[in-house]
Amino acid sequence: MPYWVKRILLKSGDLVTEKEFGRDENYFQGPAPIVGDVINVRCHGRNFDAKVVWGNWPGRNHAAETVVPLRVEEI
């Protein structure tokens, strides 16, 4: 099940949306992380860890072809 990070809240307080990412930037194949998980993302030319704060709640099931949208915050 693919997932796509749609919004990143940076430590600076800036909110970065998918409109500012490259075409397939922060689009991943594999099991979607759940809220509370830490993942690695790319934003403004750097990679960093971010915590999932919205998008895939524990116990939720999605069809295999569903792209799960996620929101994360830089840690």
N, C-alpha and C positions, 0 to 999 in steps of 0.2 A: 504494500500500500504506500504510494508516494505521499510526501508531505512537502509543503512550501511555506517558508517563513515569509509572512506578508508584512509584518511590522516589527521593528526593533526599537526599543526605547534605550537610548544610550545613557551612560552615566552623567553626561552633561545636561540631560533633560531633553535633548533633541529627539524627535520621533522620525524615524526613517521608514518610508513605505516601499512597497514593491516597485513603484514607479521609478524609484531612484536606483534600483538594482539592475545588473546586467540581465540579459534575456533568461538565462537558466540559473542565475545566482541564487543560492539558498533554496534550491529545489533539489530534493533528495529522494532516492528510491530506498525502500525498506520500511520496517515498522515505524509508524509515527510515534515519537516520544509523547508521554503524557504530561499533563500539568505538573510542574515541580521538577521535572527532569532537566539536566544540564546538557546542552548541545553546543557544537562549535559552529559559528556562523561567520560570514564574510560581509564587511560593510566598510565603505570608504577606503578600500585598499588594504584593510587589515583583517586578520582572523582573531576571534576572541570567543570565550565561553559566554553563554547566555542561558538564562533560566526560562523555561516555557511557562508562561503565565496565563495563556488562553488557547483553546483550540481542540485539544484531545483529552477529554476527561476520563478518569479511570472507569473501567467497566463499559465504555461505549464501544460499539462495534460498527465498523464501516465496511462497505463493499470494497473488494480488492482494487477496483479501478478508481475509487474515490480519492481525489487529491485533498488531503487534510490541510486546511490553512491554520497556521500557528502565529501567535504573537509571543515575542520574547523580550527580556530585558537583560542588558549587559550586566555581568557580575564582576 
